[in-house]
Amino acid sequence: MQTWKQQVRKLKKETYAIYLACKDSRVPWYARVFAGIIVAYAFSPIDFIPDFIPILGYLDDLLLVPLGIILVLKMIPPAVLEECRQKAEAAMGEGKPTNWIAAAVIVAIWLILGILAVIGVGRILKR
């Protein structure tokens, strides 16, 4: 159990380091865009696939986020990444940042999908 907690802490630190790297001009633009998407999703309080959906709800947390982090870590220059890791470790005591903009986008997507589902069901019932 202790190893699991250490891995989670490391993942949080890496995610925050990526967040810091997003702001660094030494990181290529495509890496900053991809990193921004990954960090926004990781820090969002709302998942694209809600956790209450069996199996699929946890797949994004267990697979998509770690895979995205691994990919973006390969895109960031090593010197910049090490500097951001040091800054992240120093800042982790302040708490986990939350990205409310990403949460709003995900809520908007769910609302749009819900509206489209209601419209689709309404059209089916009219036939």
C-alpha positions, 0 to 999 in steps of 0.5 A, a space after each residue: 500500500 505504501 508503494 501505491 501511495 508513493 506512485 500516486 505522489 510521484 504522478 501528482 508531482 510529475 503532473 504539476 511539473 508538466 503544468 509548470 513546463 507548459 508555461 516555459 517558452 523553452 518547451 516546443 509549442 506542440 508539447 505545450 499544447 499537449 501538456 496543457 490538455 493533459 494537465 487540464 484534464 488531470 486537474 479537472 474535478 470532473 472526468 470526461 467519463 464519469 467514475 460511476 460508469 462501471 470499468 470505463 469510468 476508471 479507465 481514463 484515470 488509470 490509463 489515459 492520464 498516465 499515458 498522456 503524462 508519459 508522452 508529454 514527458 518525452 516532448 519536454 527538454 530534459 533540462 527544463 523538465 528537471 527544473 520544473 520537477 524541482 519547482 513542483 516539489 517545492 510547491 506541492 505543499 500548497 495543494 493540488 491546483 484545480 482547473 475549473 475551465 477544463 471542468 466547465 468544458 467537460 460539463 458543456 460537452 455533457 450538456 450538449 450530448 444530453 441535449 442531443 440525446 433528448 432531441 434524438 429521442 424526441 424525433 424517434 417518438 414522433 415517428 
